[in-house]
Amino acid sequence: MYESRCGVLCNSCERKEGVHCKGCINMEKPFWGGECKVKSCCESKKLNHCGECDEFPCDMLSNMGKDQGYDPSVKIEQCKKWSLE
């Protein structure tokens, strides 16, 4: 079962409770109040997560979080797993 649009494992996130995040699939907007372009893209295409997209992995997902020091390959691999379920 998928937990996010981008491949983040929300149920394992240590920050989830501290920032009152319910996971993007359960929230209209991300916990930070801005816009998540990956979430918006998936929802506009009526996809559960990026792994279901014909353009997967796109540049947006492949670069998501890099500027903050995160490795997007972890999320990409998770989306691949979800797409096989």
N, C-alpha and C positions, 0 to 999 in steps of 0.2 A: 504494500500500500504506500503510495507516495505521500510525502509530508510537506512538500513545497513545490513551487513551480520550477525552481532552478536546480534542485538537487541537494539542497541543504537538508540535513537530518534534524529537523526541528525538535523532535522528541528527545534528542541527545544533546541539545544545545544547553550549555551551562548558563548562558545569559538570558534564556527564555523567561524565567520567572522574574528576574530582576528588572527587566524592561517591559514586563506585562505583555509579552508577545504570545499570541495564540496560534501563530503560524500564518503565513500569507494566504493559504487556502481558506482560512477561517476569518480573515479580516478584510475590510474594504480597502484600507490603506496600510502600508507597512507601519510597524511600531514607531518608527522615527517620524512619521507624519508626512513624509514627502511622497514621491512616486518611485516605484520600482519598475523600470522599463521592461525587465524580463517578465514580471508578473503581468503587467499591462499587455504585453505582446501575447503571452500564452492565453490570457483571458479573451483577447480580441479574436484569436483564432479558435476559441473554444477547445483548447487543449488542457489536459490535466497537468502536464509538465513539459519541459523542453524536449525530452526524449521522444515525444510523439510528433515532433515537427519535421517536415520535409527538409528544412534547412539546418537541422541539428548536426553538429554544434555550430552555431552561428558566431560571428565576431562578437556580438554583444555578450553572449554567455561565456565565450572563450576569454574575454577580458574582464569579466565581472569580478570586482574585488581586488584586482591586481594592484591598483594604485594604493590600496590599503594594506598590502602585504599578504593577501590571501592567494592560495593556489587554486585556480578555477578547475583544474583537472579532476579534483576530488568530486566536485559537483557534477561534472560531465560524466564521470564514471558511474555515479549514482543514478543519473538519468538513464544511462544505458541499461543498468540493472532493472530499473522500473519499467522500461519499455519492453523488456523480455518477460515480465510477469503476466 
